[in-house]
Amino acid sequence: MGRTEGARHIEAGMVGGQGASAFEVRPPAVSGAAPVLPAGLALPAPAHVAIIMDGNGRWAARRGLPRVEGHRRGVEAVRRAVRSSIDLGVRYLTIYTFSSENWRRPPAEVADLMGLLKLFVRRDLAELHRNGVRVRIIGDREGLSADIVALLDEAEAMTRANPGLTLVVAFNYGGRQEIVRAVRTLARACAEGRTSPDDIDIDAITAALDTTGIPDPDLVIRTSGELRLSNFLTWQTAYAEYVTTPALWPDFDHDAFVAAIGEYHRRDRRFGGLSDKTG
């Protein structure tokens, strides 16, 4: 699927590789300057875009390739999405890389996915760092192998002070599981006398989540045409706008990203109030 074809296939939805690193990010001419947006995107990009990257396996199956090849091509699409986010002025990009439920997949596929994660960190972390990208990892690290945990820790530590795009990697992540962990944290605080049940409100729960300090997503994009959240950012997406495209994740490109943002700007975000357009 070409760049313009991917963009044509964007449609509104109520959801609900292995190549060398090549981000080639162009630094802004002036620090803090507004990004130069491409023709056809007059309005600014949403601050936080979250993506459910779906369709790697189907992409491979349609071409008679092994599923791992679809995942490799999916890594290339991640690189494109990072480049696009920087070019368009997105401040936070969250990618759903491995869910809590993905452990149900065949062991060989899980091993392939873990291998691709290791490869991505080893090949791309230094370049992300050079381009000012800050990496945040969300998800449960309990039970992960020591080498995977070390890589995740390294990615966060190396980029912690970077001022550019924050790339939030949801790994071994589930929205319901995240809420359970937050509730347990607050329950322990109550049991230890550090807080009171009466003090637990929306802000307290938000602060106990993996995403503390990260603004809620403005836009959630899901590829492959599916219309569901799949346990992704369950708490944080209460007021997000959803856009789905039938393009499979390995085909998702810059023009498709721009088209999704264009659809986002056609929405009337009321947050439970009245529309500024209709009064």
RACORSUL-V402449 format. One record per helix or strand of 2 or more residues. SS is the DSSP state (H for helix, E for strand). FROM is the first residue (numbers start at 1). LEN is the number of residues. If there is no record, write none. Layout:
SS:FROM:LEN
SS:FROM:LEN
This chain:
H:3:6
E:10:3
E:48:5
H:56:7
H:67:22
E:92:8
H:100:5
H:107:24
E:134:5
H:146:14
E:166:8
H:175:17
H:197:3
H:202:7
E:219:5
E:241:5
H:249:3
H:254:13
